[in-house]
């Protein structure tokens, strides 16, 4: 049964990252499931240091610690005993697509781009959350977006996109947000630093679209039109 809550309490949930109280320690792995061991190493084979990949991997490690009570760390040793191996291969699939291979003793993740890698990690998080344990079914998964971009206005507040909320948007599969625009640094709510928002959104693999809120009774070519 839903509990009563104060007005705008939903905004707290929109800013919530990894959730506690997900893990059920009474559960046991089923045949055909891989156990994610505590202390596991994650290796990212990507020479370009994609910030989207870095952000998603950091969030994944946080999720494992908070939600699954499983420690992990990123390693730079490609020849080491990494349990999760991540790579980017633009010759595979298409924009934002990914391939996951869960084998007997490792997880291989390949994304067409950084956004694909991020979506693969989000998918694994969703699987673990649904399972309520650090157990992942062995096998392969191939996914790609049915269409793009997936755009959204802010559901937090008018043209307000805190970084924690951008994280939620990315996890929901959105890859673009809409920002009302009256001029370069102005919207209906007042001044806005569009460049700062673009930089923050880029870390989550999110583009920013300018949604025109410019009103004028003149054609742009009319001499009475505003410059």
C-alpha positions as CSV (number, residue, x, y, z in Angstrom):
1,X,0.0,0.0,0.0
2,X,1.3,3.4,-0.9
3,X,2.2,5.7,2.0
4,X,1.1,9.3,2.2
5,X,3.8,11.8,1.4
6,X,4.3,15.5,1.3
7,X,4.0,17.6,-1.8
8,X,7.0,17.2,-4.2
9,X,8.4,14.2,-2.3
10,X,8.8,12.6,-5.7
11,X,11.7,15.0,-6.4
12,X,13.7,13.2,-3.7
13,X,13.3,9.9,-5.6
14,X,14.4,11.6,-8.8
15,X,17.7,12.5,-7.2
16,X,18.3,9.1,-5.6
17,X,21.2,7.1,-7.0
18,X,21.8,3.5,-6.1
19,X,19.2,2.1,-3.6
20,X,19.8,0.2,-0.5
21,X,17.6,-2.6,0.8
22,X,17.6,-4.4,-2.5
23,X,19.8,-7.4,-1.6
24,X,18.1,-10.5,-0.3
25,X,20.9,-12.5,1.4
26,X,18.6,-15.5,1.7
27,X,18.6,-16.1,-2.1
28,X,20.9,-18.8,-3.6
29,X,22.2,-18.9,-7.2
30,X,20.3,-21.0,-9.7
31,X,21.9,-23.4,-12.2
32,X,23.1,-21.4,-15.1
33,X,23.8,-18.2,-13.0
34,X,27.1,-16.5,-12.5
35,X,28.0,-15.2,-9.1
36,X,29.5,-11.7,-9.0
37,X,32.3,-12.0,-6.5
38,X,33.2,-9.3,-4.0
39,X,36.5,-7.6,-4.9
40,X,36.1,-8.2,-8.6
41,X,38.1,-6.2,-11.0
42,X,36.7,-4.2,-14.0
43,X,38.9,-3.5,-17.0
44,X,38.0,-0.9,-19.6
45,X,39.7,-1.3,-22.9
46,X,39.1,2.1,-24.4
47,X,42.0,4.3,-25.4
48,X,39.9,7.5,-25.8
49,X,38.9,7.6,-22.2
50,X,35.3,8.3,-23.1
51,X,33.7,10.3,-20.2
52,X,30.4,8.5,-20.7
53,X,32.1,5.1,-20.1
54,X,34.0,6.5,-17.1
55,X,30.8,7.8,-15.6
56,X,28.8,4.6,-16.2
57,X,31.6,2.4,-14.7
58,X,31.8,4.6,-11.6
59,X,28.1,4.4,-11.2
60,X,28.2,0.6,-11.7
61,X,30.8,0.2,-9.0
62,X,28.7,2.4,-6.7
63,X,25.6,0.3,-7.4
64,X,27.5,-3.0,-6.7
65,X,28.7,-1.6,-3.3
66,X,25.4,0.0,-2.1
67,X,22.8,-2.2,-3.7
68,X,24.6,-5.6,-3.8
69,X,27.1,-5.2,-1.0
70,X,29.7,-6.3,-3.5
71,X,33.1,-4.5,-3.7
72,X,34.7,-3.9,-7.1
73,X,37.5,-1.8,-8.5
74,X,38.7,-0.7,-11.9
75,X,42.0,-2.1,-13.1
76,X,44.4,-0.8,-15.8
77,X,46.0,-4.2,-16.3
78,X,44.7,-5.8,-19.5
79,X,46.5,-9.0,-18.8
80,X,45.2,-9.2,-15.2
81,X,42.3,-11.2,-13.7
82,X,39.5,-8.8,-14.6
83,X,36.1,-10.2,-14.0
84,X,34.3,-7.7,-16.1
85,X,35.9,-6.6,-19.4
86,X,34.6,-3.6,-21.2
87,X,35.4,-2.4,-24.7
88,X,34.2,-0.1,-27.5
89,X,34.0,-1.4,-31.1
90,X,32.4,1.0,-33.6
91,X,32.5,-1.8,-36.2
92,X,29.9,-3.7,-34.1
93,X,26.2,-2.8,-34.3
94,X,25.0,0.7,-34.5
95,X,24.5,3.8,-32.3
96,X,24.1,3.0,-28.6
97,X,23.9,-0.8,-29.3
98,X,25.7,-3.3,-27.1
99,X,26.6,-6.9,-26.6
100,X,26.9,-8.7,-23.3
101,X,28.4,-12.1,-22.9
102,X,28.1,-13.7,-19.4
103,X,30.4,-16.7,-19.3
104,X,31.5,-19.2,-16.6
105,X,33.9,-16.9,-15.0
106,X,33.7,-13.5,-16.6
107,X,31.4,-10.8,-18.1
108,X,32.3,-9.3,-21.5
109,X,30.7,-6.1,-22.5
110,X,31.1,-4.5,-26.0
111,X,29.4,-1.2,-26.9
112,X,29.3,0.4,-30.4
113,X,30.1,3.6,-28.5
114,X,30.3,4.9,-25.0
115,X,26.5,5.2,-24.8
116,X,26.2,1.6,-25.7
117,X,28.5,0.6,-22.9
118,X,26.6,2.7,-20.4
119,X,23.3,1.1,-21.5
120,X,24.8,-2.4,-21.1
121,X,25.8,-1.6,-17.5
122,X,22.4,-0.2,-16.8
123,X,20.9,-3.4,-18.2
124,X,23.0,-5.5,-15.8
125,X,22.1,-3.3,-12.9
126,X,18.4,-3.8,-13.8
127,X,18.9,-7.6,-13.9
128,X,20.6,-7.7,-10.5
129,X,17.9,-5.4,-9.0
130,X,15.2,-7.7,-10.3
131,X,17.0,-10.8,-9.1
132,X,17.7,-9.0,-5.7
133,X,21.1,-10.7,-5.6
134,X,24.5,-10.5,-7.4
135,X,23.6,-13.4,-9.6
136,X,23.5,-13.0,-13.4
137,X,22.1,-15.5,-15.9
138,X,24.8,-16.9,-18.3
139,X,24.3,-16.3,-22.0
140,X,24.4,-13.4,-24.4
141,X,22.4,-10.2,-24.8
142,X,22.3,-8.0,-27.9
143,X,20.3,-4.7,-27.9
144,X,20.0,-1.5,-29.9
145,X,17.6,1.4,-29.6
146,X,14.4,1.2,-31.7
147,X,14.6,4.9,-32.5
148,X,16.5,8.0,-31.4
149,X,16.8,10.5,-30.1
150,X,14.5,10.0,-27.1
151,X,13.9,13.4,-25.8
152,X,12.3,14.6,-22.6
153,X,11.6,17.9,-20.8
154,X,12.5,18.1,-17.1
155,X,10.2,16.2,-14.8
156,X,12.0,17.7,-11.8
157,X,11.3,21.4,-12.3
158,X,11.0,23.8,-15.2
159,X,14.2,23.5,-17.2
160,X,16.0,22.3,-14.1
161,X,18.3,19.3,-14.6
162,X,20.4,18.4,-11.6
163,X,23.2,16.0,-12.3
164,X,21.5,13.3,-10.2
165,X,18.4,13.7,-12.3
166,X,20.4,13.5,-15.5
167,X,21.6,10.1,-14.3
168,X,18.0,9.0,-13.9
169,X,17.2,10.2,-17.4
170,X,20.1,8.2,-18.9
171,X,19.2,5.1,-16.9
172,X,15.7,5.4,-18.4
173,X,17.1,5.2,-21.9
174,X,16.7,8.8,-22.8
175,X,19.5,10.4,-24.8
176,X,18.4,14.0,-25.2
177,X,16.8,16.7,-23.2
178,X,14.9,19.8,-24.2
179,X,15.8,23.3,-22.9
180,X,13.4,26.2,-23.6
181,X,15.4,29.1,-25.1
182,X,14.6,32.8,-25.4
183,X,18.2,33.7,-26.2
184,X,21.7,32.4,-25.7
185,X,21.5,32.4,-21.9
186,X,17.8,33.2,-21.1
187,X,14.6,31.2,-20.8
188,X,11.2,31.8,-19.4
189,X,12.5,31.1,-15.9
190,X,15.3,33.6,-16.2
191,X,19.0,33.2,-16.9
192,X,20.3,29.8,-17.7
193,X,23.9,28.5,-18.3
194,X,23.2,26.4,-21.3
195,X,26.9,25.6,-21.8
196,X,27.3,24.2,-18.3
197,X,24.2,22.1,-18.7
198,X,25.5,20.7,-22.1
199,X,28.8,19.8,-20.4
200,X,27.1,18.0,-17.5
201,X,24.6,16.2,-19.7
202,X,27.4,15.0,-22.0
203,X,28.9,12.9,-19.2
204,X,25.7,10.9,-19.1
205,X,25.5,10.5,-22.9
206,X,22.7,13.1,-23.2
207,X,22.4,15.7,-25.9
208,X,20.7,19.1,-25.3
209,X,18.1,20.4,-27.8
210,X,17.1,24.1,-27.8
211,X,13.3,24.4,-27.7
212,X,12.5,27.8,-29.1
213,X,10.4,30.0,-26.8
214,X,11.1,33.1,-29.0
215,X,7.9,35.0,-29.8
216,X,7.7,37.7,-32.4
217,X,5.0,39.1,-34.7
218,X,7.6,39.8,-37.4
219,X,9.3,37.5,-39.9
220,X,13.1,37.4,-39.3
221,X,13.6,39.2,-42.6
222,X,11.3,42.0,-41.6
223,X,13.2,45.3,-40.8
224,X,11.2,45.6,-37.6
225,X,12.3,42.1,-36.3
226,X,14.6,41.9,-33.4
227,X,18.3,41.3,-34.1
